[in-house]
Amino acid sequence: MKLETFVFDALPLARKSIVYETDRVDEFAPIKNAEGVDSPASSEAIMTQRHARWLAAAGLAIPKNEKGEPDCVIEIAPSFALYPEDIREKAWGIPPVTAGST
C-alpha cells in the first residue's frame, strides 16, 4: 500500500500556481520502490550524474564507463555546495576522482 500525496493534489487549494519544468537529474530523484525506477540505486545514479556534471564544469576530471556515465559514486554534501557555482570556488581543494571510487 502506498500512501502519498502529489503536488498536483494541492493545486485547487492555491490562489495562484505556475508550472516549472526542469531536468530530472537537476531536481528530482525520488525513492519510492525497492528496486528499479525510483529506487535507492536509481536515486544514487541521478545524484552522481548531477554532481559529476558539477565537478566536470569546475574543471575536474571524472572517470566514465563504456556508456559515458560516471564510473564512481559522487555525493556532495549540501554544507559544501548547493549549486555548481559553489564548486568552482572550492575546486582547488577537491581530491581527484578515481574510477570505482565512492
Beta strands, then each sheet from edge to edge (+ up, - down):
end
